Amino acid sequence: MKLAIFSFLILTLFVSAQNSATFTGVITDDMCAKGDHSSMRMGANDGECALACVSAHGAQFVLYDGKETYGLSDQKAPKEFAGKKVTVTGTLDAKTKKITVRSMALAK
């Protein structure tokens, strides 16, 4: 029984690692999903505006890669990267366009 559980866990980790991808873009919010905050200007820059949209209006952090906007499963880590270009590693649900985030770091 222990061997079966262990085998299942290893297989799950292997499959999940295979589906992992890297996405690069700017952390913004779903009210200004293309990173253009010129119409709202709730802060001195795009990052401050994204933070304000999330805290004051209940918006969600998203990743905008210049073409597509992706929802993010993690809504805590993006707070420190608002308005900045990041690299997100995770699994994309193509139907919902949401990334299950495994890691996030400033893009190089």
URPEMO-V888278 format. One line per field, one symbol per residue. ss: DSSP state (2 for helix, 1 for strand, 0 for the rest). phi: phi as a letter, one per 40 degrees, with the letter a starting at -180 (. if undefined). psi: psi as a letter, one per 20 degrees, with the letter a starting at -180 (. if undefined). A space follows every 50 residues. Layout:
ss=???
phi=???
psi=???
This chain:
ss=02222222222222222200111111111222000000000000022222 22222220001111000011110000222221001111111110000111 11111100
phi=.cccccccccccccccccccbbbbabcbbccbccgcbccbfcacaccccc ccccccbgcbcbbbchbbbbcbccbcdcdcbdgbcbbbbibcccccfbcc cbaaadcc
psi=ghhgggggggggggghhhiqrpppappbrihlhjjojhhgmjrirhghgg gggghhjjrqqrpojigqppqphojghhgijpjqprpppappohgilppo phqpqpq.
